Amino acid sequence: MTATTILWIILIIYIADFALERFLGWLNTTRWSNIIPEALKGIYDEKEYQRQQDYSKVNYKFGRYIAYITFVLVVAILYFGLFGWLDSYIYDKLTQNPIWQALIFFGIIGLASDLLGMPFDWYSTFNIEERFGFNKTTPKTFFLDKIKGWLLAAIVGGGLFALIIFIYNKMPDYFWLVAWGVISVFSIVISMFYTSLILPLFNKQTPLEAGSLRDKIQEFADNAGFKLDNIFVMDGSKRSTKGNAFFSGLGPRKRVVLYDTLINDLSEEEIVAVLAHEVGHQKKKHIIKGTVLSLLNTGMMFYILSLFLGNEELCKALGAEQASFHISILAFGILYTPISFFLGILMSMFSRKNEYEADAFARENYSAEPLISGLKKLSVKSLSNLQPHPVYVFCYFSHPTLLQRIDKLNK
């Protein structure tokens, strides 16, 4: 297959993926209505429902604007071989070391992409989110988050990527297997230590202080037969008024984190019910199952990637003069898009099933009523779209809709 043919296949896949995303996004807009649907009465009042519709419309239009700019830019870069030009410049002017070539190549692309996207991030945070009363981020926090993200990407991401390239150069025949093993170990370590090493760079966590809420949480944990020692409150209000709660870590490193906004917005019974849902994920071993599935998915991806690495025609399709690891990955990333899309649907189906099971655990071991009322409050507070199109839900949603969850809980 010639480089020209491969380029057109890459362009067709990218264009088709973009068209599908635009179609599904448009399909979701067909659920908008100026009149509050009967199913949402009692959840949204008319004023809040109108705010939710306005919030969805503003975000959709803004996201569409960004999507079209990105699409035109990427198609132009692919068609005119600008990735190949950058690769040649690095090779001729900077370094011929394959590891440094790849790090500089993706460093330039990543930094350029982030800098170009920064005005849009700023507008979203300080205009859209501010307008609807969500934003609590200060300009200082905004820029510090960017700098910390760049440093993490350079140190952690760059170091891991350099190791992957080193493995490929030293043992190309077993590359996919060894690289899969390295990524698997890294993923598990990050899962175990995320809340104690990475999260503190961005947010403060403090142990939940003694009192009525902690006593109720402990009573629930004892009744459910779940050892729960590490309960922390995170300063989510530093950036947004939206609330959340999550489990992180494996084994003795597991920790439950409650946003301070969640504590402020929900009653103690509702907080315990939300926590019971998160405990349900642990008791049903959803995190372990999800980790195993994710690692298997990664292994398959690395195996398929190994079939493409070093293909000269593939690299020439992006304008490169010679085959290289980083250009091969870039081309593979687009070619892998259809597989990634369908695997994403399967993973979303698996995730939605787990959410139902966690809800059922909370109902059986605590109560359905406070969970339902808590979910309603959180959805209304964040102006969530409670009636997205079923096809959009099927393709993208990792959680069932609120109405679906309420229906299951009531049954």
NORNORVEN-V621917 format. One record per helix or strand of 3 or more residues. SS is the DSSP state (helix for helix, strand for strand). FROM is the first residue (numbers start at 1). LEN is the number of residues. If there is no record, write none. Layout:
ss=SS from=FROM len=LEN
ss=SS from=FROM len=LEN
This chain:
ss=helix from=3 len=27
ss=helix from=38 len=3
ss=helix from=46 len=34
ss=helix from=82 len=13
ss=helix from=98 len=34
ss=helix from=139 len=32
ss=helix from=172 len=30
ss=strand from=205 len=3
ss=helix from=212 len=13
ss=strand from=231 len=4
ss=helix from=236 len=3
ss=strand from=245 len=4
ss=helix from=251 len=3
ss=strand from=255 len=5
ss=helix from=260 len=6
ss=helix from=268 len=16
ss=helix from=286 len=23
ss=helix from=312 len=6
ss=helix from=325 len=11
ss=helix from=337 len=29
ss=helix from=368 len=14
ss=helix from=390 len=7
ss=helix from=402 len=9
